[in-house]
Amino acid sequence: MNGLILFAGLVFFLWIARSILIPLLIAAFLWYLMNAISDYYRRAMPHKSPTDCRTKIWSRIFDWIAHIATLATVCLVVYLFATQIRPMFSELAMVLPTIQEKLVNFGTYLSESIGIKFDTNMIPNITKIAANIGSSVAGIAASFGMVLVYMTFMFVEQSTFNRKFSAMFPSKRQSKKMRYILDSIDTNMKKYLFVKTSISAITGIASFIWLQLIGVEFAGIWAFIVFITSYIPTIGAIVACTLPILYSLVSAPTLQQPILTAIGLIAMQILFGNIIEPKLTGKTLNLSTLAILINLVFWGMIWGVAGMFFSVPMLVAIFIICAQFDTTRPIAILLSADGNIPDKNEE
């Protein structure tokens, strides 16, 4: 009973404090991602371990080069979005009323062909839906200043994290165990983010090429949606395929283009999302599909789209932490796909 009350209190706290916690989570995610990118750049540059003064200087120079390359990468992504993707969304917003009209006409045509009475109120108002999504994105963008403040202080204070960690766990045994847990989370999270981002980017690029070849309008937007929604399990793939298929269905003069759109996008989702990605991640995501879906719904109800986006990384962290303690290992077994969970560090 006490456990249920504690869980209900935690859920209420997560919901009531979402305006503070979501920007903090986004800042932590971006801070971690930029450090991970910087780490990959640093590994790509040949340099020896610092043993003397000259080597230490060169190592520090390589660190600064990695940080600058990371910042340049982030600026390039932001620039491409601002100059290439954002204008396409503005153009799409202007033709939404026309798409809505075609969607109603298509529904009327189907009802007349099948002989079923059709009610136009059954057709979702995509203009209103787009406006709601736009307001949600605007709300996240409005809190971006807070995200930048959080990120700035994280970068400023990250040099003190190790000293704080040692002070929190003065016992050598506890310190070693917690370090093992954090290193396991770090390793698995970096692998997950690297594989997920790479597969999402490849899927988005392949979708763009395919949609361009068959002549679907706004191919860049649909490809960008494929890339973003790939981070959301199951539902993301459905959204990524449904939107361009539905658009081509109401805008194309024949059924050839919608059929080709459906075949191409669904085949890519199956190939990259269901075959290649699981082989690359291996045991990193040895998680039950049911657990992933429940976790997705849970965080989506509390934090909306942001919660759905971060649901899998948070579940990975919970899975690794639960596997390291006797009282919570049964939870890790329930979350796993096949009952195999990470070994517990006994040191």
C-alpha positions as CSV (number, residue, x, y, z in Angstrom):
1,M,0.0,0.0,0.0
2,N,2.8,2.4,0.9
3,G,4.5,1.5,-2.4
4,L,1.3,2.5,-4.4
5,I,1.0,5.8,-2.5
6,L,4.7,6.5,-3.2
7,F,4.3,5.7,-6.9
8,A,1.2,7.8,-7.2
9,G,3.0,10.7,-5.5
10,L,5.9,10.3,-7.9
11,V,3.7,10.3,-10.9
12,F,1.9,13.4,-9.6
13,F,5.2,15.2,-9.1
14,L,6.4,14.3,-12.6
15,W,3.2,15.7,-14.1
16,I,3.0,18.8,-12.0
17,A,6.7,19.7,-12.5
18,R,6.8,18.9,-16.2
19,S,7.4,22.5,-17.2
20,I,10.7,22.4,-15.2
21,L,11.7,18.8,-15.8
22,I,11.2,18.6,-19.5
23,P,13.6,21.5,-20.3
24,L,16.0,20.0,-17.8
25,L,15.7,16.6,-19.5
26,I,16.2,18.1,-23.0
27,A,19.2,20.1,-21.7
28,A,20.7,16.9,-20.2
29,F,20.1,15.0,-23.4
30,L,21.7,17.7,-25.6
31,W,24.6,18.0,-23.1
32,Y,25.2,14.2,-23.2
33,L,24.8,14.0,-26.9
34,M,27.4,16.8,-27.5
35,N,29.8,15.2,-25.1
36,A,29.3,11.8,-26.9
37,I,29.9,13.5,-30.3
38,S,33.0,15.2,-29.0
39,D,34.2,11.9,-27.6
40,Y,33.9,10.2,-31.0
41,Y,35.8,13.1,-32.7
42,R,38.5,12.8,-30.0
43,R,38.9,9.1,-30.6
44,A,39.1,9.6,-34.4
45,M,42.1,11.9,-33.9
46,P,45.4,10.0,-33.4
47,H,47.0,11.0,-30.1
48,K,48.9,9.3,-27.3
49,S,48.0,9.2,-23.6
50,P,49.4,12.3,-21.8
51,T,52.7,11.2,-20.2
52,D,54.8,14.4,-20.4
53,C,54.2,18.1,-20.6
54,R,54.3,18.3,-24.5
55,T,51.9,15.3,-24.9
56,K,49.5,16.9,-22.4
57,I,49.5,20.1,-24.4
58,W,48.8,18.2,-27.6
59,S,46.0,16.3,-25.8
60,R,44.5,19.5,-24.7
61,I,44.6,20.9,-28.2
62,F,42.9,17.8,-29.5
63,D,40.2,18.2,-26.9
64,W,39.6,21.8,-28.1
65,I,39.5,20.6,-31.7
66,A,36.9,18.0,-30.8
67,H,34.8,20.5,-29.0
68,I,35.0,23.0,-31.9
69,A,34.1,20.2,-34.4
70,T,31.1,19.2,-32.2
71,L,29.9,22.8,-32.1
72,A,30.3,23.1,-35.8
73,T,28.3,19.9,-36.3
74,V,25.4,21.2,-34.2
75,C,25.5,24.6,-36.0
76,L,25.4,22.8,-39.3
77,V,22.3,20.8,-38.3
78,V,20.5,23.9,-37.1
79,Y,21.5,25.8,-40.3
80,L,20.2,23.0,-42.5
81,F,16.9,22.9,-40.6
82,A,16.4,26.7,-40.7
83,T,17.3,27.0,-44.4
84,Q,16.0,23.8,-45.9
85,I,13.3,22.1,-43.7
86,R,11.6,25.1,-42.0
87,P,10.5,26.8,-45.3
88,M,9.0,23.5,-46.5
89,F,6.8,23.4,-43.4
90,S,5.7,26.9,-44.0
91,E,4.8,26.0,-47.6
92,L,2.9,22.9,-46.4
93,A,0.9,24.9,-43.9
94,M,-0.3,27.1,-46.7
95,V,-1.8,24.2,-48.7
96,L,-3.3,22.4,-45.7
97,P,-6.9,23.8,-46.5
98,T,-6.6,22.4,-50.0
99,I,-5.5,19.0,-48.6
100,Q,-8.4,19.0,-46.2
101,E,-10.8,19.6,-49.1
102,K,-9.3,16.8,-51.1
103,L,-9.5,14.5,-48.1
104,V,-13.2,15.3,-47.8
105,N,-13.8,14.7,-51.5
106,F,-11.9,11.4,-51.3
107,G,-14.0,10.3,-48.4
108,T,-17.2,11.2,-50.3
109,Y,-15.9,9.3,-53.3
110,L,-15.3,6.2,-51.2
111,S,-18.7,6.4,-49.6
112,E,-20.5,6.7,-52.9
113,S,-18.4,3.7,-54.3
114,I,-19.1,1.5,-51.3
115,G,-22.7,2.7,-50.8
116,I,-22.2,3.8,-47.2
117,K,-23.5,7.1,-45.9
118,F,-20.6,9.4,-45.2
119,D,-20.4,12.1,-42.6
120,T,-17.7,14.8,-43.2
121,N,-17.3,15.2,-39.5
122,M,-15.6,11.8,-39.5
123,I,-12.7,13.3,-41.4
124,P,-10.1,14.7,-39.0
125,N,-9.4,18.4,-39.4
126,I,-5.7,18.3,-40.3
127,T,-5.4,22.1,-40.2
128,K,-6.5,22.1,-36.6
129,I,-4.3,19.1,-35.8
130,A,-1.3,20.9,-37.4
131,A,-2.1,24.1,-35.4
132,N,-2.1,22.1,-32.1
133,I,1.2,20.4,-33.0
134,G,2.6,23.8,-34.0
135,S,1.6,25.3,-30.6
136,S,3.2,22.4,-28.8
137,V,6.5,22.9,-30.7
138,A,6.2,26.6,-30.1
139,G,5.9,25.9,-26.4
140,I,9.0,23.8,-26.4
141,A,10.8,26.4,-28.5
142,A,9.8,29.1,-25.9
143,S,11.5,27.1,-23.2
144,F,14.7,26.8,-25.3
145,G,16.2,29.7,-23.4
146,M,15.9,27.8,-20.2
147,V,17.4,24.7,-22.0
148,L,20.4,26.8,-23.0
149,V,20.9,28.1,-19.4
150,Y,20.8,24.5,-18.1
151,M,23.2,23.3,-20.7
152,T,25.6,26.2,-20.0
153,F,25.8,25.4,-16.3
154,M,26.2,21.6,-17.1
155,F,29.2,22.3,-19.3
156,V,30.7,24.7,-16.8
157,E,30.3,22.3,-13.9
158,Q,31.1,19.0,-15.6
159,S,34.8,19.2,-14.6
160,T,33.6,18.9,-10.9
161,F,31.4,15.9,-11.4
162,N,34.0,13.4,-10.5
163,R,34.9,15.2,-7.3
164,K,31.2,15.4,-6.3
165,F,30.8,11.7,-7.1
166,S,33.7,10.7,-4.9
167,A,32.3,12.8,-2.1
168,M,28.9,11.2,-2.4
169,F,30.3,7.7,-2.1
170,P,33.3,7.7,0.2
171,S,33.2,4.0,0.6
172,K,35.4,2.4,-2.0
173,R,33.0,-0.6,-2.6
174,Q,30.0,1.7,-3.1
175,S,31.9,4.1,-5.3
176,K,33.1,1.2,-7.5
177,K,29.6,-0.2,-7.8
178,M,28.0,3.1,-8.7
179,R,30.8,3.8,-11.1
180,Y,30.1,0.5,-12.8
181,I,26.4,1.3,-13.1
182,L,27.1,4.8,-14.6
183,D,29.7,3.3,-17.0
184,S,27.2,0.6,-18.1
185,I,24.5,3.3,-18.7
186,D,27.0,5.5,-20.5
187,T,28.3,2.7,-22.8
188,N,24.8,1.4,-23.7
189,M,23.3,4.8,-24.1
190,K,26.1,5.9,-26.5
191,K,25.7,2.8,-28.5
192,Y,21.9,3.2,-28.6
193,L,22.1,6.9,-29.6
194,F,24.8,6.3,-32.2
195,V,23.0,3.3,-33.8
196,K,19.5,4.9,-33.6
197,T,20.7,8.2,-35.0
198,S,22.6,6.5,-37.8
199,I,19.7,4.2,-38.8
200,S,17.2,7.1,-38.5
201,A,19.3,9.3,-40.8
202,I,19.8,6.5,-43.3
203,T,16.1,5.7,-43.3
204,G,15.3,9.4,-43.7
205,I,17.7,9.8,-46.6
206,A,16.5,6.7,-48.3
207,S,12.8,7.8,-47.9
208,F,13.6,11.2,-49.4
209,I,15.3,9.6,-52.4
210,W,12.4,7.2,-52.9
211,L,9.7,9.9,-52.6
212,Q,11.6,12.1,-54.9
213,L,11.8,9.4,-57.5
214,I,8.1,8.7,-57.5
215,G,7.2,12.4,-57.5
216,V,5.7,12.9,-54.0
217,E,5.5,16.6,-53.0
218,F,7.2,17.8,-49.9
219,A,9.6,14.8,-49.9
220,G,12.0,16.7,-47.6
221,I,9.3,17.2,-45.0
222,W,8.2,13.6,-45.0
223,A,11.9,12.4,-44.8
224,F,12.5,14.8,-41.8
225,I,9.4,13.4,-40.1
226,V,10.7,9.8,-40.8
227,F,14.0,10.8,-39.1
228,I,12.4,12.4,-36.0
229,T,9.7,9.9,-35.4
230,S,12.2,7.0,-35.7
231,Y,13.1,7.8,-32.1
232,I,9.6,6.9,-30.9
233,P,9.1,3.1,-30.9
234,T,6.2,1.6,-32.9
235,I,4.0,4.7,-33.0
236,G,6.8,6.6,-34.7
237,A,7.0,4.1,-37.6
238,I,3.2,4.2,-38.0
239,V,3.2,8.1,-38.2
240,A,6.2,8.1,-40.5
241,C,4.4,5.9,-43.0
242,T,0.8,7.1,-42.6
243,L,1.3,10.8,-43.3
244,P,3.1,10.6,-46.7
245,I,0.8,7.7,-47.8
246,L,-2.3,9.7,-46.9
247,Y,-1.0,12.8,-48.6
248,S,-0.2,11.0,-51.8
249,L,-3.6,9.2,-51.7
250,V,-5.5,12.5,-51.7
251,S,-3.2,14.5,-54.0
252,A,-2.1,11.9,-56.7
253,P,-4.4,11.5,-59.8
254,T,-4.0,7.7,-59.8
255,L,-3.4,5.0,-57.2
256,Q,0.0,4.2,-58.6
257,Q,1.9,6.8,-56.5
258,P,0.2,6.0,-53.1
259,I,0.8,2.2,-53.7
260,L,4.5,2.9,-54.5
261,T,4.8,5.2,-51.5
262,A,3.3,2.6,-49.2
263,I,5.5,-0.2,-50.5
264,G,8.7,1.8,-50.3
265,L,8.2,3.4,-46.9
266,I,6.9,0.2,-45.2
267,A,9.7,-1.9,-46.7
268,M,12.3,0.6,-45.4
269,Q,10.8,0.6,-41.9
270,I,10.9,-3.2,-41.8
271,L,14.4,-3.4,-43.2
272,F,16.1,-0.8,-41.1
273,G,13.9,-0.7,-38.0
274,N,13.1,-4.4,-37.6
275,I,16.1,-6.2,-39.1
276,I,19.2,-4.1,-39.2
277,E,18.8,-2.0,-36.1
278,P,18.2,-5.0,-33.7
279,K,21.3,-6.7,-35.1
280,L,23.4,-3.6,-34.5
281,T,22.2,-2.9,-31.0
282,G,22.5,-6.5,-29.9
283,K,21.8,-6.7,-26.1
284,T,21.8,-3.0,-25.7
285,L,18.0,-3.0,-26.1
286,N,17.3,-6.5,-24.7
287,L,13.9,-5.1,-23.6
288,S,10.4,-6.6,-23.8
289,T,8.3,-5.1,-26.6
290,L,5.4,-5.0,-24.1
291,A,7.6,-3.1,-21.6
292,I,8.6,-0.6,-24.3
293,L,5.0,0.0,-25.3
294,I,3.8,0.4,-21.7
295,N,6.7,2.7,-21.0
296,L,5.9,4.7,-24.1
297,V,2.2,5.2,-23.1
298,F,3.2,6.1,-19.5
299,W,5.7,8.8,-20.4
300,G,3.4,10.0,-23.2
301,M,0.5,10.5,-20.8
302,I,2.7,12.4,-18.4
303,W,5.0,14.5,-20.7
304,G,3.4,14.2,-24.1
305,V,5.6,14.0,-27.2
306,A,8.8,14.8,-25.2
307,G,8.1,11.9,-22.9
308,M,7.6,9.6,-25.8
309,F,10.8,10.8,-27.4
310,F,12.9,10.0,-24.3
311,S,10.9,6.9,-23.2
312,V,13.4,4.3,-24.5
313,P,16.6,6.0,-23.1
314,M,15.0,6.3,-19.7
315,L,13.9,2.6,-19.8
316,V,17.4,1.5,-20.7
317,A,18.8,3.4,-17.7
318,I,16.1,1.9,-15.4
319,F,16.8,-1.6,-16.8
320,I,20.5,-1.4,-16.1
321,I,20.1,0.1,-12.6
322,C,17.5,-2.5,-11.6
323,A,19.8,-5.3,-12.7
324,Q,22.5,-4.3,-10.2
325,F,20.5,-4.7,-6.9
326,D,19.0,-7.9,-5.5
327,T,15.7,-6.3,-4.6
328,T,15.1,-4.9,-8.1
329,R,16.6,-7.7,-10.3
330,P,13.1,-9.3,-10.7
331,I,12.0,-6.0,-12.3
332,A,14.9,-6.1,-14.7
333,I,13.9,-9.7,-15.6
334,L,10.4,-8.6,-16.3
335,L,11.6,-5.7,-18.5
336,S,14.0,-7.9,-20.5
337,A,13.0,-9.6,-23.7
338,D,14.4,-13.1,-22.9
339,G,15.2,-13.0,-19.2
340,N,18.9,-12.4,-19.7
341,I,20.0,-9.3,-17.8
342,P,23.4,-7.7,-17.2
343,D,25.6,-9.4,-14.6
344,K,25.6,-7.7,-11.2
345,N,28.9,-6.1,-10.1
346,E,29.7,-7.7,-6.7
347,E,32.7,-5.5,-6.0
